Amino acid sequence: TEYFQAEHSDRKGKKQDFTPDGIIQVASGVLGSTDSNADICAGTGGLTIKRYSENKGATVYCEEFSDRAMPFLLFNLAIRNVDAIVCHGDSLTREFKAIYQLSKSSEFSEIKIINELPNIKNQTVIMNPPYSMPWDAKKERLDEDRFKDYGALAPKSKSDYAFLLQGLHSLEENGTMSVILPHGVLFRGSSEEKIRTKLIELNYLDAVIGLPVKAFITTDIPTVLLVFKKNRQNTDVLFIDASKECVKRGTNNVLEGQHVEKILETFKNRNNIEKFSNKIAF
Protein backbone atom coordinates (compact mmCIF):
# COMPACT_ATOMS: atom_id res chain seq x y z
CA THR A 1 0.00 0.00 0.00
CA GLU A 2 2.75 2.45 0.89
CA TYR A 3 4.53 1.75 -2.40
CA PHE A 4 1.32 2.33 -4.34
CA GLN A 5 0.65 5.60 -2.51
CA ALA A 6 4.17 6.89 -3.05
CA GLU A 7 4.13 5.84 -6.71
CA HIS A 8 0.66 7.01 -7.70
CA SER A 9 0.03 10.11 -5.62
CA ASP A 10 1.38 13.27 -7.20
CA ARG A 11 1.80 15.85 -4.42
CA LYS A 12 4.12 18.09 -6.43
CA GLY A 13 2.27 18.02 -9.73
CA LYS A 14 -1.41 17.55 -8.87
CA LYS A 15 -1.44 18.05 -5.09
CA GLN A 16 -2.72 14.48 -4.64
CA ASP A 17 -2.46 12.56 -1.39
CA PHE A 18 -3.88 9.15 -0.45
CA THR A 19 -5.89 9.15 2.76
CA PRO A 20 -4.48 7.03 5.63
CA ASP A 21 -6.82 4.44 7.14
CA GLY A 22 -7.15 6.07 10.57
CA ILE A 23 -8.20 9.37 9.02
CA ILE A 24 -10.62 7.53 6.73
CA GLN A 25 -12.25 5.99 9.81
CA VAL A 26 -12.69 9.38 11.45
CA ALA A 27 -13.90 11.11 8.27
CA SER A 28 -16.48 8.38 7.71
CA GLY A 29 -17.40 7.94 11.38
CA VAL A 30 -18.51 11.55 11.86
CA LEU A 31 -21.02 11.15 9.02
CA GLY A 32 -23.09 8.30 10.44
CA SER A 33 -25.33 6.11 8.30
CA THR A 34 -26.49 7.00 4.80
CA ASP A 35 -28.50 5.85 1.81
CA SER A 36 -26.42 7.93 -0.61
CA ASN A 37 -22.82 9.12 -0.43
CA ALA A 38 -20.73 11.36 -2.67
CA ASP A 39 -16.93 11.44 -2.79
CA ILE A 40 -15.59 14.47 -4.64
CA CYS A 41 -11.97 13.80 -5.72
CA ALA A 42 -12.38 10.09 -4.99
CA GLY A 43 -8.92 8.90 -6.03
CA THR A 44 -8.87 5.10 -6.08
CA GLY A 45 -11.88 4.97 -3.75
CA GLY A 46 -10.55 4.56 -0.20
CA LEU A 47 -13.06 6.94 1.39
CA THR A 48 -15.96 5.64 -0.70
CA ILE A 49 -15.16 2.00 0.05
CA LYS A 50 -15.17 2.74 3.79
CA ARG A 51 -18.53 4.50 3.50
CA TYR A 52 -20.00 1.64 1.48
CA SER A 53 -18.67 -1.06 3.81
CA GLU A 54 -20.56 0.62 6.66
CA ASN A 55 -23.67 1.35 4.55
CA LYS A 56 -24.29 -1.65 2.32
CA GLY A 57 -26.93 -0.88 -0.26
CA ALA A 58 -26.19 2.85 -0.33
CA THR A 59 -25.89 4.46 -3.74
CA VAL A 60 -22.46 5.86 -4.59
CA TYR A 61 -21.45 9.00 -6.46
CA CYS A 62 -17.77 9.75 -7.25
CA GLU A 63 -15.81 12.37 -9.13
CA GLU A 64 -12.14 11.97 -10.02
CA PHE A 65 -9.76 13.90 -12.28
CA SER A 66 -6.78 11.55 -12.56
CA ASP A 67 -6.52 9.30 -15.63
CA ARG A 68 -4.29 6.95 -13.63
CA ALA A 69 -6.65 6.63 -10.67
CA MET A 70 -9.83 6.12 -12.70
CA PRO A 71 -9.30 2.43 -13.70
CA PHE A 72 -8.55 1.56 -10.06
CA LEU A 73 -11.61 3.47 -8.86
CA LEU A 74 -13.93 1.70 -11.31
CA PHE A 75 -12.38 -1.69 -10.48
CA ASN A 76 -12.63 -1.14 -6.72
CA LEU A 77 -16.31 -0.24 -7.00
CA ALA A 78 -17.26 -2.89 -9.55
CA ILE A 79 -15.84 -5.80 -7.54
CA ARG A 80 -18.05 -4.69 -4.63
CA ASN A 81 -21.12 -4.84 -6.87
CA VAL A 82 -22.35 -1.32 -6.11
CA ASP A 83 -24.81 1.02 -7.79
CA ALA A 84 -22.76 4.09 -8.65
CA ILE A 85 -22.23 7.10 -10.88
CA VAL A 86 -18.56 7.89 -11.51
CA CYS A 87 -17.55 11.10 -13.27
CA HIS A 88 -14.09 11.34 -14.83
CA GLY A 89 -13.06 14.97 -15.08
CA ASP A 90 -12.69 18.32 -13.33
CA SER A 91 -14.91 18.85 -10.28
CA LEU A 92 -14.34 22.62 -10.33
CA THR A 93 -14.92 23.44 -14.02
CA ARG A 94 -17.57 20.66 -14.27
CA GLU A 95 -15.96 19.45 -17.52
CA PHE A 96 -15.99 15.63 -17.67
CA LYS A 97 -14.31 13.24 -20.10
CA ALA A 98 -16.70 10.40 -19.32
CA ILE A 99 -19.57 9.53 -17.00
CA TYR A 100 -19.87 5.89 -15.94
CA GLN A 101 -22.92 4.17 -14.53
CA LEU A 102 -22.32 1.06 -12.44
CA SER A 103 -25.28 -1.25 -11.87
CA LYS A 104 -25.48 -4.22 -9.52
CA SER A 105 -25.61 -7.64 -11.17
CA SER A 106 -25.33 -11.21 -9.90
CA GLU A 107 -21.66 -10.78 -8.96
CA PHE A 108 -19.91 -7.60 -10.15
CA SER A 109 -21.26 -4.20 -11.17
CA GLU A 110 -21.95 -3.78 -14.86
CA ILE A 111 -20.35 -0.62 -16.25
CA LYS A 112 -21.64 1.53 -19.08
CA ILE A 113 -20.95 5.07 -20.28
CA ILE A 114 -23.84 7.52 -20.09
CA ASN A 115 -24.20 10.88 -21.79
CA GLU A 116 -25.72 13.11 -19.12
CA LEU A 117 -24.63 13.98 -15.62
CA PRO A 118 -27.55 13.18 -13.29
CA ASN A 119 -28.69 15.95 -10.93
CA ILE A 120 -27.81 14.05 -7.75
CA LYS A 121 -27.92 15.29 -4.15
CA ASN A 122 -26.57 13.03 -1.41
CA GLN A 123 -27.25 12.43 2.27
CA THR A 124 -23.51 12.45 3.01
CA VAL A 125 -20.44 13.83 1.26
CA ILE A 126 -16.85 12.85 2.07
CA MET A 127 -13.83 14.60 0.57
CA ASN A 128 -10.06 14.72 0.58
CA PRO A 129 -9.47 17.11 -2.33
CA PRO A 130 -6.08 18.30 -3.64
CA TYR A 131 -4.60 20.83 -1.23
CA SER A 132 -4.19 24.47 -2.26
CA MET A 133 -4.21 23.79 -5.99
CA PRO A 134 -4.54 26.68 -8.49
CA TRP A 135 -7.89 26.89 -10.31
CA ASP A 136 -9.81 28.96 -12.86
CA ALA A 137 -11.50 31.47 -10.54
CA LYS A 138 -13.08 33.61 -13.26
CA LYS A 139 -15.60 36.20 -11.99
CA GLU A 140 -18.53 34.63 -13.86
CA ARG A 141 -18.36 31.66 -11.50
CA LEU A 142 -19.86 33.85 -8.77
CA ASP A 143 -23.18 33.50 -10.61
CA GLU A 144 -23.11 29.70 -10.28
CA ASP A 145 -25.48 28.19 -7.72
CA ARG A 146 -22.66 26.56 -5.74
CA PHE A 147 -20.83 29.88 -5.17
CA LYS A 148 -23.37 32.71 -5.42
CA ASP A 149 -24.45 32.75 -1.74
CA TYR A 150 -20.93 33.40 -0.44
CA GLY A 151 -20.05 36.71 -2.06
CA ALA A 152 -16.51 35.63 -2.98
CA LEU A 153 -14.58 32.95 -4.81
CA ALA A 154 -11.65 30.92 -3.54
CA PRO A 155 -8.45 32.66 -4.71
CA LYS A 156 -6.88 31.54 -7.99
CA SER A 157 -3.85 30.18 -6.16
CA LYS A 158 -5.80 28.06 -3.64
CA SER A 159 -8.89 26.07 -4.62
CA ASP A 160 -9.60 24.63 -1.15
CA TYR A 161 -12.83 26.56 -0.61
CA ALA A 162 -13.95 25.94 -4.19
CA PHE A 163 -13.82 22.20 -3.54
CA LEU A 164 -15.53 22.67 -0.18
CA LEU A 165 -18.43 24.61 -1.71
CA GLN A 166 -18.76 22.09 -4.52
CA GLY A 167 -19.11 19.40 -1.86
CA LEU A 168 -21.78 21.39 0.01
CA HIS A 169 -23.62 21.90 -3.27
CA SER A 170 -23.73 18.11 -3.70
CA LEU A 171 -25.39 17.70 -0.30
CA GLU A 172 -29.08 17.21 0.48
CA GLU A 173 -30.82 19.84 2.58
CA ASN A 174 -30.47 17.74 5.75
CA GLY A 175 -27.10 16.24 4.80
CA THR A 176 -23.69 16.04 6.47
CA MET A 177 -20.24 16.51 4.91
CA SER A 178 -16.72 15.81 6.14
CA VAL A 179 -13.79 17.32 4.27
CA ILE A 180 -10.04 17.07 4.90
CA LEU A 181 -8.17 20.27 4.09
CA PRO A 182 -4.90 22.05 4.95
CA HIS A 183 -4.87 23.86 8.28
CA GLY A 184 -4.59 27.21 6.52
CA VAL A 185 -8.29 27.23 5.60
CA LEU A 186 -9.00 28.14 9.24
CA PHE A 187 -6.85 31.28 9.25
CA ARG A 188 -6.23 32.70 5.78
CA GLY A 189 -7.80 36.09 5.03
CA SER A 190 -9.24 37.90 2.01
CA SER A 191 -11.88 35.97 0.01
CA GLU A 192 -11.34 32.82 2.07
CA GLU A 193 -12.21 34.74 5.24
CA LYS A 194 -15.42 35.99 3.58
CA ILE A 195 -16.47 32.47 2.64
CA ARG A 196 -15.54 31.11 6.07
CA THR A 197 -17.57 33.84 7.80
CA LYS A 198 -20.59 33.13 5.60
CA LEU A 199 -20.42 29.40 6.33
CA ILE A 200 -20.57 30.19 10.05
CA GLU A 201 -23.41 32.71 9.55
CA LEU A 202 -25.37 30.02 7.68
CA ASN A 203 -24.75 27.71 10.67
CA TYR A 204 -23.26 24.98 8.46
CA LEU A 205 -20.00 24.42 10.36
CA ASP A 206 -20.51 21.70 12.99
CA ALA A 207 -17.01 20.60 14.04
CA VAL A 208 -13.31 21.27 13.48
CA ILE A 209 -10.96 18.35 14.16
CA GLY A 210 -7.22 19.09 14.07
CA LEU A 211 -5.27 16.08 12.77
CA PRO A 212 -1.66 15.00 13.50
CA VAL A 213 1.13 16.37 11.32
CA LYS A 214 2.93 13.88 9.08
CA ALA A 215 -0.20 11.75 8.93
CA PHE A 216 0.09 11.44 5.13
CA ILE A 217 2.85 9.50 3.41
CA THR A 218 3.51 12.09 0.72
CA THR A 219 3.14 15.38 2.60
CA ASP A 220 3.92 16.94 6.00
CA ILE A 221 1.21 19.60 5.58
CA PRO A 222 -0.85 20.00 8.80
CA THR A 223 -4.45 19.08 8.06
CA VAL A 224 -7.89 19.51 9.59
CA LEU A 225 -11.17 17.62 9.24
CA LEU A 226 -14.17 19.94 8.92
CA VAL A 227 -17.71 18.68 9.47
CA PHE A 228 -20.64 20.56 7.94
CA LYS A 229 -24.34 19.96 8.52
CA LYS A 230 -27.26 21.60 6.77
CA ASN A 231 -30.29 22.56 8.90
CA ARG A 232 -28.40 22.19 12.19
CA GLN A 233 -30.39 22.56 15.40
CA ASN A 234 -27.44 23.63 17.58
CA THR A 235 -25.44 26.79 16.98
CA ASP A 236 -22.12 25.95 18.64
CA VAL A 237 -19.04 24.57 16.89
CA LEU A 238 -17.10 21.69 18.43
CA PHE A 239 -13.30 21.99 18.26
CA ILE A 240 -11.22 18.85 18.81
CA ASP A 241 -7.42 18.96 18.99
CA ALA A 242 -6.50 15.45 17.86
CA SER A 243 -2.98 16.48 16.81
CA LYS A 244 -1.43 14.23 19.46
CA GLU A 245 -3.79 11.27 18.91
CA CYS A 246 -1.26 9.11 17.09
CA VAL A 247 1.74 6.82 17.33
CA LYS A 248 4.96 7.35 15.41
CA ARG A 249 5.62 4.74 12.74
CA GLY A 250 8.75 5.39 10.72
CA THR A 251 8.61 9.02 9.61
CA ASN A 252 4.82 9.18 9.87
CA ASN A 253 2.22 9.64 12.61
CA VAL A 254 -0.58 7.06 12.58
CA LEU A 255 -4.05 7.19 14.14
CA GLU A 256 -4.79 3.79 15.65
CA GLY A 257 -8.06 2.30 16.86
CA GLN A 258 -7.98 3.88 20.32
CA HIS A 259 -7.34 7.32 18.83
CA VAL A 260 -10.19 6.98 16.34
CA GLU A 261 -12.52 5.80 19.10
CA LYS A 262 -11.65 8.76 21.35
CA ILE A 263 -12.21 11.29 18.57
CA LEU A 264 -15.53 9.79 17.46
CA GLU A 265 -16.81 9.40 21.03
CA THR A 266 -16.00 13.05 21.75
CA PHE A 267 -17.64 14.13 18.49
CA LYS A 268 -20.79 12.12 19.19
CA ASN A 269 -21.24 13.42 22.76
CA ARG A 270 -19.88 16.92 22.05
CA ASN A 271 -17.94 16.81 25.29
CA ASN A 272 -15.72 19.56 26.66
CA ILE A 273 -12.44 17.84 27.61
CA GLU A 274 -9.54 19.88 28.96
CA LYS A 275 -6.79 20.38 26.37
CA PHE A 276 -8.68 18.19 23.87
CA SER A 277 -12.13 19.53 22.96
CA ASN A 278 -14.33 22.56 23.45
CA LYS A 279 -17.66 23.85 22.18
CA ILE A 280 -17.73 27.48 21.10
CA ALA A 281 -20.93 29.42 20.36
CA PHE A 282 -20.91 31.87 17.48
C-alpha positions in Angstrom: 0.0 0.0 0.0 2.8 2.5 0.9 4.5 1.7 -2.4 1.3 2.3 -4.3 0.7 5.6 -2.5 4.2 6.9 -3.0 4.1 5.8 -6.7 0.7 7.0 -7.7 0.0 10.1 -5.6 1.4 13.3 -7.2 1.8 15.9 -4.4 4.1 18.1 -6.4 2.3 18.0 -9.7 -1.4 17.6 -8.9 -1.4 18.1 -5.1 -2.7 14.5 -4.6 -2.5 12.6 -1.4 -3.9 9.2 -0.5 -5.9 9.2 2.8 -4.5 7.0 5.6 -6.8 4.4 7.1 -7.1 6.1 10.6 -8.2 9.4 9.0 -10.6 7.5 6.7 -12.2 6.0 9.8 -12.7 9.4 11.5 -13.9 11.1 8.3 -16.5 8.4 7.7 -17.4 7.9 11.4 -18.5 11.5 11.9 -21.0 11.2 9.0 -23.1 8.3 10.4 -25.3 6.1 8.3 -26.5 7.0 4.8 -28.5 5.8 1.8 -26.4 7.9 -0.6 -22.8 9.1 -0.4 -20.7 11.4 -2.7 -16.9 11.4 -2.8 -15.6 14.5 -4.6 -12.0 13.8 -5.7 -12.4 10.1 -5.0 -8.9 8.9 -6.0 -8.9 5.1 -6.1 -11.9 5.0 -3.8 -10.5 4.6 -0.2 -13.1 6.9 1.4 -16.0 5.6 -0.7 -15.2 2.0 0.0 -15.2 2.7 3.8 -18.5 4.5 3.5 -20.0 1.6 1.5 -18.7 -1.1 3.8 -20.6 0.6 6.7 -23.7 1.3 4.6 -24.3 -1.7 2.3 -26.9 -0.9 -0.3 -26.2 2.9 -0.3 -25.9 4.5 -3.7 -22.5 5.9 -4.6 -21.4 9.0 -6.5 -17.8 9.7 -7.3 -15.8 12.4 -9.1 -12.1 12.0 -10.0 -9.8 13.9 -12.3 -6.8 11.5 -12.6 -6.5 9.3 -15.6 -4.3 6.9 -13.6 -6.6 6.6 -10.7 -9.8 6.1 -12.7 -9.3 2.4 -13.7 -8.5 1.6 -10.1 -11.6 3.5 -8.9 -13.9 1.7 -11.3 -12.4 -1.7 -10.5 -12.6 -1.1 -6.7 -16.3 -0.2 -7.0 -17.3 -2.9 -9.5 -15.8 -5.8 -7.5 -18.0 -4.7 -4.6 -21.1 -4.8 -6.9 -22.4 -1.3 -6.1 -24.8 1.0 -7.8 -22.8 4.1 -8.7 -22.2 7.1 -10.9 -18.6 7.9 -11.5 -17.5 11.1 -13.3 -14.1 11.3 -14.8 -13.1 15.0 -15.1 -12.7 18.3 -13.3 -14.9 18.8 -10.3 -14.3 22.6 -10.3 -14.9 23.4 -14.0 -17.6 20.7 -14.3 -16.0 19.4 -17.5 -16.0 15.6 -17.7 -14.3 13.2 -20.1 -16.7 10.4 -19.3 -19.6 9.5 -17.0 -19.9 5.9 -15.9 -22.9 4.2 -14.5 -22.3 1.1 -12.4 -25.3 -1.3 -11.9 -25.5 -4.2 -9.5 -25.6 -7.6 -11.2 -25.3 -11.2 -9.9 -21.7 -10.8 -9.0 -19.9 -7.6 -10.2 -21.3 -4.2 -11.2 -22.0 -3.8 -14.9 -20.4 -0.6 -16.2 -21.6 1.5 -19.1 -21.0 5.1 -20.3 -23.8 7.5 -20.1 -24.2 10.9 -21.8 -25.7 13.1 -19.1 -24.6 14.0 -15.6 -27.6 13.2 -13.3 -28.7 15.9 -10.9 -27.8 14.1 -7.7 -27.9 15.3 -4.2 -26.6 13.0 -1.4 -27.2 12.4 2.3 -23.5 12.4 3.0 -20.4 13.8 1.3 -16.9 12.8 2.1 -13.8 14.6 0.6 -10.1 14.7 0.6 -9.5 17.1 -2.3 -6.1 18.3 -3.6 -4.6 20.8 -1.2 -4.2 24.5 -2.3 -4.2 23.8 -6.0 -4.5 26.7 -8.5 -7.9 26.9 -10.3 -9.8 29.0 -12.9 -11.5 31.5 -10.5 -13.1 33.6 -13.3 -15.6 36.2 -12.0 -18.5 34.6 -13.9 -18.4 31.7 -11.5 -19.9 33.9 -8.8 -23.2 33.5 -10.6 -23.1 29.7 -10.3 -25.5 28.2 -7.7 -22.7 26.6 -5.7 -20.8 29.9 -5.2 -23.4 32.7 -5.4 -24.4 32.8 -1.7 -20.9 33.4 -0.4 -20.0 36.7 -2.1 -16.5 35.6 -3.0 -14.6 32.9 -4.8 -11.7 30.9 -3.5 -8.4 32.7 -4.7 -6.9 31.5 -8.0 -3.9 30.2 -6.2 -5.8 28.1 -3.6 -8.9 26.1 -4.6 -9.6 24.6 -1.2 -12.8 26.6 -0.6 -14.0 25.9 -4.2 -13.8 22.2 -3.5 -15.5 22.7 -0.2 -18.4 24.6 -1.7 -18.8 22.1 -4.5 -19.1 19.4 -1.9 -21.8 21.4 0.0 -23.6 21.9 -3.3 -23.7 18.1 -3.7 -25.4 17.7 -0.3 -29.1 17.2 0.5 -30.8 19.8 2.6 -30.5 17.7 5.8 -27.1 16.2 4.8 -23.7 16.0 6.5 -20.2 16.5 4.9 -16.7 15.8 6.1 -13.8 17.3 4.3 -10.0 17.1 4.9 -8.2 20.3 4.1 -4.9 22.0 4.9 -4.9 23.9 8.3 -4.6 27.2 6.5 -8.3 27.2 5.6 -9.0 28.1 9.2 -6.8 31.3 9.2 -6.2 32.7 5.8 -7.8 36.1 5.0 -9.2 37.9 2.0 -11.9 36.0 0.0 -11.3 32.8 2.1 -12.2 34.7 5.2 -15.4 36.0 3.6 -16.5 32.5 2.6 -15.5 31.1 6.1 -17.6 33.8 7.8 -20.6 33.1 5.6 -20.4 29.4 6.3 -20.6 30.2 10.1 -23.4 32.7 9.6 -25.4 30.0 7.7 -24.7 27.7 10.7 -23.3 25.0 8.5 -20.0 24.4 10.4 -20.5 21.7 13.0 -17.0 20.6 14.0 -13.3 21.3 13.5 -11.0 18.3 14.2 -7.2 19.1 14.1 -5.3 16.1 12.8 -1.7 15.0 13.5 1.1 16.4 11.3 2.9 13.9 9.1 -0.2 11.7 8.9 0.1 11.4 5.1 2.8 9.5 3.4 3.5 12.1 0.7 3.1 15.4 2.6 3.9 16.9 6.0 1.2 19.6 5.6 -0.8 20.0 8.8 -4.5 19.1 8.1 -7.9 19.5 9.6 -11.2 17.6 9.2 -14.2 19.9 8.9 -17.7 18.7 9.5 -20.6 20.6 7.9 -24.3 20.0 8.5 -27.3 21.6 6.8 -30.3 22.6 8.9 -28.4 22.2 12.2 -30.4 22.6 15.4 -27.4 23.6 17.6 -25.4 26.8 17.0 -22.1 25.9 18.6 -19.0 24.6 16.9 -17.1 21.7 18.4 -13.3 22.0 18.3 -11.2 18.8 18.8 -7.4 19.0 19.0 -6.5 15.4 17.9 -3.0 16.5 16.8 -1.4 14.2 19.5 -3.8 11.3 18.9 -1.3 9.1 17.1 1.7 6.8 17.3 5.0 7.4 15.4 5.6 4.7 12.7 8.7 5.4 10.7 8.6 9.0 9.6 4.8 9.2 9.9 2.2 9.6 12.6 -0.6 7.1 12.6 -4.1 7.2 14.1 -4.8 3.8 15.7 -8.1 2.3 16.9 -8.0 3.9 20.3 -7.3 7.3 18.8 -10.2 7.0 16.3 -12.5 5.8 19.1 -11.7 8.8 21.4 -12.2 11.3 18.6 -15.5 9.8 17.5 -16.8 9.4 21.0 -16.0 13.1 21.7 -17.6 14.1 18.5 -20.8 12.1 19.2 -21.2 13.4 22.8 -19.9 16.9 22.0 -17.9 16.8 25.3 -15.7 19.6 26.7 -12.4 17.8 27.6 -9.5 19.9 29.0 -6.8 20.4 26.4 -8.7 18.2 23.9 -12.1 19.5 23.0 -14.3 22.6 23.5 -17.7 23.8 22.2 -17.7 27.5 21.1 -20.9 29.4 20.4 -20.9 31.9 17.5 
